[in-house]
C-alpha cells in the first residue's frame, strides 16, 4: 500500500505539472509526510525527508519543462538564468543547512504558512505590477539567493517566487514562466544535494536513503509523474485557466491547513 501511495502521488504531481505548470512540491511534501508517518519513519526527520525527496523529484520535472519551453517556444531568458543561477545555488545550499537546524514541527509550520500564502496568491490572482527593470548582477545574485533558500526550505522549484519577481522586473509573463522553469533545475539539484549532505549523520534514516532523500519514493514519483504529465497538459487546453487556478488554490489551502493542524 505504501508503494501504491507513492505511485498515486506521482500521478497527481505529474498531472498537476502538466495542468498548471507547477513542479508539484507543494503537493508532494505534505502527502509524503503522511506516507512517511504511515511507514513509521523517525518523527524527527519525516518533514526533512519529504522536502529533500520532493526537491530530488523536481530535477526531472524541471528538465521536462526546460525542454518544452526552450525547444518548442524559445521563451527562456537564458541571460537572466545565467545571472540568477549562482545566487540560487548558494541559496539552495544555505536553505538545506537552515532546514537541518529547524525542528520537524517548526519546518512543518513554516511550510504550512507558505502554502497558505501561495493559495492566497493564486486564488486571488495577485500579481505584482511591472514597476522596475531587472537589477544588475549583484542584485540578481541576491534575488537568486533569497529565492533558492526559501524554495529549498519548503521543497519546491521556486516558480511561486521567481515568476512574481521577474514580472515585477518587467519581464513578460510567458518569458517569466519559462525562465522560472529553468531556474528550478539549480534549485532542485543544489537543494537535494544539500539535504543529502546535511542528513548524512542522521542515525534513524531508513534503508535506501542518501541523507534525507528517500530513493524508493523518488523513483516511483518520478516514473509515474512523467507518464501523467502529458494528460495534465491535454486537460489544460480544455478547461479555463482561471478555474484551474481556483481549484489548485483550494487544494493548497486545505493542505496548508492540514500541515498547520
Secondary structure, 3 states (H helix, E strand, C coil): CHHHHHHHHHHHHHHHHHHHCCCCHHHHHHHHHHHHHHCCCCCCCHHHHHHHHHHHHHHHHHHHHHHHHHHHCCCCCHHHHHHHHHHHHHHHHHHHHHHHHCCHHHHHHHHHHHHHHHHHHHHCCCCCCCCCCCCCHHHHHHHHHHHHHHHHHHCCCCHHHHHHHHHHCCCCHHHHHHHHHHHHHHHHHHHHHHHHHHCCCCCCCCCCEECCEEHHHHHHHHHHHHHHHHHHHHHHCCCCHHHHHHHHHHHHHHHHHHHHC
